[in-house]
Amino acid sequence: MWQYIVGALALGYLSGSLSSARFVAAVARQPQALDGVQVEIGGSGEAYHVEWHAATTVSLSLGPRWGFLAMVLDMAKVALPTYAVRLLLPSQPYFLLTAAAGMVGHIWPVYFRFRGGGGATAMYGGLIGIDWIGLLVTFFGGMLLGIAVLRNVMVAYLAGFWLLIPWLWIRTQDPRFVAYAVFVNILFMVGLIPQVREYLRLRNLGIFDQEAWLRRTAMGRGMLRVARLFGTKL
């Protein structure tokens, strides 16, 4: 039993520690593109400082196509090990450990001095390996709740992760799945702290252009389309 637990954790963490953002930047022959990324806030003299080394950073520095590739690779590096453990060890949900450890590796990668991404794409990848239907339900459910009901883009971004907790309980009625959902939500909130501080700093200065920021990433553009569909002004 313990060897399975250790193996599942090690596989997830080491795979999650692979940096898709750095790989894509190397393929694009711009390995320094992820260092010190700043998004100028037009005419204000201020800039949004991006501390992650993740798909969002790639999208901001190299463009949305490279960012999309990094996002897909980020999800795959967690989804594939999670699904493999699920197939190899079907008697117990060791794959939950693989998915959770993959997210830890994504945020704090051992290969890169523990400087990684925020965790969103790794969480999506884990959910693909655990319950791909849940990925669709929670992602779009959270977006609708945040944009159509509460009309708040930050809630729209976060609600999909929060909905993972009740969804996995409804889906499995297994407290181990709920514990996984709670754990990855805590991880995500911890990983998000630096960027939330930056967002709030600029918002308090009254210079953060929310719509312009959303246009820079694939997820953001999707949120804008949903907002327009419901006539929500962000």
VOPAGU-2260 file (C-alpha; in pm, 1 decimal, decimal comma):
REM VOPAGU-2260
SITE   aa  ch    i         X         Y         Z
SITE  MET   A    0       0,0       0,0       0,0
SITE  TRP   A    1     265,2     250,9     102,8
SITE  GLN   A    2     470,6     185,2    -205,3
SITE  TYR   A    3     166,4     266,2    -417,8
SITE  ILE   A    4     107,7     589,8    -228,4
SITE  VAL   A    5     471,3     698,0    -260,7
SITE  GLY   A    6     479,3     597,8    -627,5
SITE  ALA   A    7     158,6     784,6    -708,5
SITE  LEU   A    8     282,7    1097,4    -531,3
SITE  ALA   A    9     628,9    1084,6    -689,0
SITE  LEU   A   10     495,5    1028,6   -1039,5
SITE  GLY   A   11     251,8    1316,6   -1007,3
SITE  TYR   A   12     500,0    1560,7    -856,1
SITE  LEU   A   13     787,7    1489,0   -1094,6
SITE  SER   A   14     560,9    1505,2   -1398,2
SITE  GLY   A   15     388,3    1819,7   -1270,1
SITE  SER   A   16     727,4    1983,6   -1217,2
SITE  LEU   A   17     793,8    1975,7   -1590,8
SITE  SER   A   18     759,0    2333,0   -1716,3
SITE  SER   A   19     549,1    2351,3   -2031,0
SITE  ALA   A   20     593,2    2728,9   -2036,7
SITE  ARG   A   21     971,8    2703,3   -2040,2
SITE  PHE   A   22     958,3    2425,2   -2300,3
SITE  VAL   A   23     736,7    2631,3   -2530,4
SITE  ALA   A   24     957,4    2938,6   -2484,5
SITE  ALA   A   25    1259,2    2725,8   -2581,1
SITE  VAL   A   26    1080,6    2590,4   -2888,8
SITE  ALA   A   27     994,4    2948,7   -2984,3
SITE  ARG   A   28    1365,6    3029,0   -2939,9
SITE  GLN   A   29    1289,4    3290,6   -2679,0
SITE  PRO   A   30    1394,9    3125,6   -2352,4
SITE  GLN   A   31    1418,8    3460,6   -2170,8
SITE  ALA   A   32    1065,5    3564,9   -2266,7
SITE  LEU   A   33     918,2    3448,6   -1933,9
SITE  ASP   A   34    1150,8    3647,1   -1709,4
SITE  GLY   A   35    1022,0    3970,3   -1561,2
SITE  VAL   A   36     706,0    3985,3   -1773,6
SITE  GLN   A   37     521,1    4313,2   -1727,4
SITE  VAL   A   38     200,9    4430,7   -1888,8
SITE  GLU   A   39     197,5    4807,3   -1929,3
SITE  ILE   A   40    -121,8    4979,4   -1819,2
SITE  GLY   A   41    -158,4    5230,3   -2099,8
SITE  GLY   A   42     -52,9    5583,4   -2013,4
SITE  SER   A   43     -49,4    5528,2   -1636,8
SITE  GLY   A   44     319,3    5461,8   -1583,7
SITE  GLU   A   45     221,3    5143,4   -1399,4
SITE  ALA   A   46     253,3    4781,9   -1506,8
SITE  TYR   A   47     104,6    4448,0   -1407,1
SITE  HIS   A   48     394,1    4227,6   -1292,9
SITE  VAL   A   49     349,1    3860,2   -1380,1
SITE  GLU   A   50     537,2    3630,5   -1142,2
SITE  TRP   A   51     424,0    3296,7   -1283,5
SITE  HIS   A   52     609,0    3078,4   -1532,9
SITE  ALA   A   53     295,3    2937,4   -1688,4
SITE  ALA   A   54      69,8    2932,4   -1993,2
SITE  THR   A   55     -66,5    3277,5   -1909,7
SITE  THR   A   56     287,3    3417,2   -1907,8
SITE  VAL   A   57     356,4    3253,9   -2245,2
SITE  SER   A   58      38,4    3402,1   -2387,5
SITE  LEU   A   59     132,0    3749,0   -2263,8
SITE  SER   A   60     490,9    3737,8   -2385,8
SITE  LEU   A   61     478,5    3519,5   -2699,6
SITE  GLY   A   62     115,4    3538,2   -2806,6
SITE  PRO   A   63    -204,7    3337,6   -2764,0
SITE  ARG   A   64    -108,9    3048,1   -2993,9
SITE  TRP   A   65     202,4    2967,5   -2795,1
SITE  GLY   A   66       1,8    3021,7   -2477,5
SITE  PHE   A   67    -259,8    2771,3   -2591,1
SITE  LEU   A   68      10,5    2513,2   -2663,2
SITE  ALA   A   69     156,9    2563,7   -2315,7
SITE  MET   A   70    -189,7    2527,8   -2162,2
SITE  VAL   A   71    -254,4    2197,0   -2341,5
SITE  LEU   A   72      85,3    2061,0   -2235,1
SITE  ASP   A   73      26,4    2173,8   -1875,7
SITE  MET   A   74    -298,9    1981,5   -1864,0
SITE  ALA   A   75    -148,8    1675,3   -2032,1
SITE  LYS   A   76     145,1    1649,7   -1789,4
SITE  VAL   A   77    -103,6    1595,7   -1504,5
SITE  ALA   A   78    -388,0    1423,9   -1689,7
SITE  LEU   A   79    -177,1    1144,0   -1840,6
SITE  PRO   A   80      -6,3    1026,0   -1517,5
SITE  THR   A   81    -335,9    1054,2   -1330,7
SITE  TYR   A   82    -516,4     841,8   -1586,9
SITE  ALA   A   83    -228,0     592,2   -1600,8
SITE  VAL   A   84    -239,2     539,5   -1223,6
SITE  ARG   A   85    -615,7     505,1   -1243,8
SITE  LEU   A   86    -579,2     225,8   -1499,6
SITE  LEU   A   87    -289,3      49,3   -1326,3
SITE  LEU   A   88    -426,7      69,3    -970,3
SITE  PRO   A   89    -806,1      64,2   -1003,7
SITE  SER   A   90    -879,5     -82,7    -661,0
SITE  GLN   A   91    -811,0     243,4    -469,7
SITE  PRO   A   92    -817,5     609,7    -579,4
SITE  TYR   A   93    -439,6     651,9    -574,0
SITE  PHE   A   94    -485,5     864,1    -884,8
SITE  LEU   A   95    -619,7    1141,7    -661,5
SITE  LEU   A   96    -274,1    1159,9    -502,6
SITE  THR   A   97    -115,3    1175,5    -847,8
SITE  ALA   A   98    -340,9    1461,5    -955,5
SITE  ALA   A   99    -285,2    1657,5    -633,7
SITE  ALA   A  100      92,4    1604,6    -643,3
SITE  GLY   A  101      96,4    1709,5   -1008,1
SITE  MET   A  102     -55,6    2041,4    -910,4
SITE  VAL   A  103     200,4    2084,6    -631,9
SITE  GLY   A  104     477,3    2020,1    -884,3
SITE  HIS   A  105     329,0    2270,7   -1127,4
SITE  ILE   A  106     324,0    2547,3    -865,8
SITE  TRP   A  107     655,1    2454,2    -698,4
SITE  PRO   A  108     860,9    2259,7    -956,3
SITE  VAL   A  109    1168,7    2088,7    -818,6
SITE  TYR   A  110    1353,6    2131,4   -1148,3
SITE  PHE   A  111    1321,1    2511,3   -1155,5
SITE  ARG   A  112    1394,0    2631,7    -802,3
SITE  PHE   A  113    1026,2    2592,8    -710,9
SITE  ARG   A  114     914,6    2876,9    -942,0
SITE  GLY   A  115     617,0    2758,6   -1143,3
SITE  GLY   A  116     263,0    2845,8   -1239,8
SITE  GLY   A  117     -52,9    2937,0   -1059,2
SITE  GLY   A  118    -211,0    2591,8   -1071,1
SITE  ALA   A  119    -525,2    2635,4   -1281,1
SITE  THR   A  120    -417,6    2432,5   -1583,9
SITE  ALA   A  121    -270,8    2161,2   -1361,0
SITE  MET   A  122    -601,3    2138,3   -1176,1
SITE  TYR   A  123    -786,1    2104,8   -1506,5
SITE  GLY   A  124    -544,0    1832,9   -1613,1
SITE  GLY   A  125    -600,4    1637,6   -1294,5
SITE  LEU   A  126    -975,0    1666,3   -1336,7
SITE  ILE   A  127    -951,0    1529,7   -1690,3
SITE  GLY   A  128    -794,4    1216,4   -1545,1
SITE  ILE   A  129   -1045,5    1197,4   -1260,0
SITE  ASP   A  130   -1376,4    1306,3   -1413,7
SITE  TRP   A  131   -1366,9    1489,0   -1747,1
SITE  ILE   A  132   -1741,3    1556,2   -1731,7
SITE  GLY   A  133   -1681,7    1740,1   -1405,7
SITE  LEU   A  134   -1431,2    1964,2   -1582,9
SITE  LEU   A  135   -1699,0    2079,3   -1826,7
SITE  VAL   A  136   -1970,4    2113,9   -1563,8
SITE  THR   A  137   -1764,3    2308,4   -1311,6
SITE  PHE   A  138   -1583,3    2527,8   -1565,5
SITE  PHE   A  139   -1894,3    2643,0   -1750,8
SITE  GLY   A  140   -2107,7    2638,4   -1436,9
SITE  GLY   A  141   -1861,7    2865,8   -1261,4
SITE  MET   A  142   -1844,5    3098,2   -1559,1
SITE  LEU   A  143   -2222,0    3128,3   -1576,6
SITE  LEU   A  144   -2250,6    3182,8   -1202,9
SITE  GLY   A  145   -1986,6    3454,1   -1201,5
SITE  ILE   A  146   -2081,7    3636,5   -1519,4
SITE  ALA   A  147   -2453,2    3578,5   -1568,6
SITE  VAL   A  148   -2565,5    3579,5   -1204,3
SITE  LEU   A  149   -2312,7    3770,1    -992,7
SITE  ARG   A  150   -2160,6    3973,2   -1279,0
SITE  ASN   A  151   -1812,9    3951,3   -1133,8
SITE  VAL   A  152   -1521,0    3833,5   -1345,7
SITE  MET   A  153   -1311,3    3728,5   -1045,0
SITE  VAL   A  154   -1594,2    3508,9    -918,6
SITE  ALA   A  155   -1632,3    3367,2   -1270,4
SITE  TYR   A  156   -1265,1    3271,7   -1265,9
SITE  LEU   A  157   -1275,6    3111,3    -921,2
SITE  ALA   A  158   -1624,1    2961,3    -902,0
SITE  GLY   A  159   -1542,8    2667,8   -1128,6
SITE  PHE   A  160   -1281,2    2551,8    -880,4
SITE  TRP   A  161   -1514,3    2600,1    -584,0
SITE  LEU   A  162   -1789,1    2402,1    -757,3
SITE  LEU   A  163   -1551,7    2107,7    -782,6
SITE  ILE   A  164   -1613,6    2032,2    -412,6
SITE  PRO   A  165   -1991,7    1976,8    -428,7
SITE  TRP   A  166   -1965,6    1822,4    -774,6
SITE  LEU   A  167   -1730,6    1544,2    -666,7
SITE  TRP   A  168   -1947,4    1475,2    -363,3
SITE  ILE   A  169   -2258,6    1448,0    -580,9
SITE  ARG   A  170   -2068,9    1241,1    -834,6
SITE  THR   A  171   -1899,4     994,9    -598,4
SITE  GLN   A  172   -2025,6    1046,0    -240,9
SITE  ASP   A  173   -1671,1     951,2    -145,1
SITE  PRO   A  174   -1504,1    1175,3     116,7
SITE  ARG   A  175   -1164,6    1104,5     -41,1
SITE  PHE   A  176   -1271,9    1280,0    -359,3
SITE  VAL   A  177   -1406,8    1572,1    -157,5
SITE  ALA   A  178   -1077,7    1590,8      35,3
SITE  TYR   A  179    -895,4    1609,2    -297,4
SITE  ALA   A  180   -1121,6    1891,2    -415,6
SITE  VAL   A  181   -1070,1    2089,0     -93,9
SITE  PHE   A  182    -693,4    2035,7    -106,3
SITE  VAL   A  183    -648,6    2153,6    -465,3
SITE  ASN   A  184    -867,0    2458,0    -397,7
SITE  ILE   A  185    -642,5    2551,3    -105,0
SITE  LEU   A  186    -336,7    2497,2    -325,7
SITE  PHE   A  187    -482,7    2714,1    -596,1
SITE  MET   A  188    -565,5    2998,0    -358,3
SITE  VAL   A  189    -213,5    2988,5    -212,8
SITE  GLY   A  190     -58,5    2990,6    -560,4
SITE  LEU   A  191    -282,3    3280,0    -660,2
SITE  ILE   A  192    -183,9    3513,2    -374,7
SITE  PRO   A  193      92,0    3710,5    -555,6
SITE  GLN   A  194    -124,2    3781,0    -858,9
SITE  VAL   A  195    -431,3    3873,0    -652,6
SITE  ARG   A  196    -219,5    4127,4    -467,1
SITE  GLU   A  197    -104,7    4275,7    -796,1
SITE  TYR   A  198    -459,2    4282,0    -933,4
SITE  LEU   A  199    -592,6    4453,9    -621,6
SITE  ARG   A  200    -306,3    4705,6    -621,2
SITE  LEU   A  201    -386,6    4822,9    -971,9
SITE  ARG   A  202    -761,5    4804,8    -918,1
SITE  ASN   A  203    -730,0    5026,4    -610,0
SITE  LEU   A  204    -536,9    5275,1    -822,0
SITE  GLY   A  205    -829,3    5271,8   -1063,8
SITE  ILE   A  206    -611,1    5188,7   -1363,5
SITE  PHE   A  207    -671,3    4818,5   -1420,4
SITE  ASP   A  208    -844,1    4759,7   -1756,2
SITE  GLN   A  209   -1018,9    4430,9   -1691,9
SITE  GLU   A  210   -1143,0    4378,2   -2046,2
SITE  ALA   A  211    -805,0    4451,9   -2204,3
SITE  TRP   A  212    -644,4    4202,8   -1967,5
SITE  LEU   A  213    -895,0    3929,4   -2050,1
SITE  ARG   A  214    -832,5    3967,3   -2422,6
SITE  ARG   A  215    -472,5    3854,6   -2370,4
SITE  THR   A  216    -550,7    3490,3   -2283,5
SITE  ALA   A  217    -767,2    3216,3   -2435,6
SITE  MET   A  218    -966,5    3172,6   -2113,8
SITE  GLY   A  219   -1014,0    3547,7   -2087,0
SITE  ARG   A  220   -1146,3    3576,1   -2441,1
SITE  GLY   A  221   -1389,5    3295,5   -2367,5
SITE  MET   A  222   -1511,0    3480,2   -2059,5
SITE  LEU   A  223   -1560,9    3795,1   -2266,1
SITE  ARG   A  224   -1772,5    3606,0   -2516,9
SITE  VAL   A  225   -1992,4    3470,1   -2239,2
SITE  ALA   A  226   -2018,6    3819,2   -2087,3
SITE  ARG   A  227   -2134,3    3964,1   -2419,2
SITE  LEU   A  228   -2383,6    3679,9   -2460,0
SITE  PHE   A  229   -2548,9    3775,2   -2130,3
SITE  GLY   A  230   -2503,5    4149,1   -2178,5
SITE  THR   A  231   -2276,5    4173,2   -1876,9
SITE  LYS   A  232   -2048,5    4473,5   -1854,3
SITE  LEU   A  233   -1723,7    4370,8   -1688,8
